[in-house]
Each structure stands twice: as structure tokens, then as C-alpha cells.
Amino acid sequence: MSTISLCPKCGSKSKIKEKDGVITYQAVQDEEAFKKIGQLKHGMEKFKAKAEQLEKELEAIKSKLK
């Protein structure tokens, strides 16, 4: 997922990308797009937490079967 921050040059909300130690800022033009990015990040974090929980349950089940 993209990291969102304020651009130090223009002050706009921007996506940050780092490649070979060089940080580039790409402005997010639409406020609606910024909201969608936030919603997607939140959804992915919830999915990740659920996946981790299921992995732990699977390990517990596997250990009981051995």
C-alpha cells in the first residue's frame, strides 16, 4: 500500500515512494481518491489481522494432530 503524507514542497497530500534511497512524492489530486485509499488501507489491515488469526488456529490444529 502507498504511504500518504504531505509534500514538503507544495503541501499537497501525496503518495510517497522510495527507490534506491530517493523519496518521490506523487500528488493525490482528488479528495475522494484520498478517502478511497484510506478505506482500502483499513480493509487490508482488517484482512491481514484475520489471516494471521487463522494461521495461528491452523498451527494449533496441526500441532494437535501430530
ABEGO torsion letter per residue (X at the ends): XBBBBBBAAAGBBBBBBBBGGBBBBBBBABAAAAAAAAAAAAAAAAAAAAAAAAAAAAAAAAAAAX
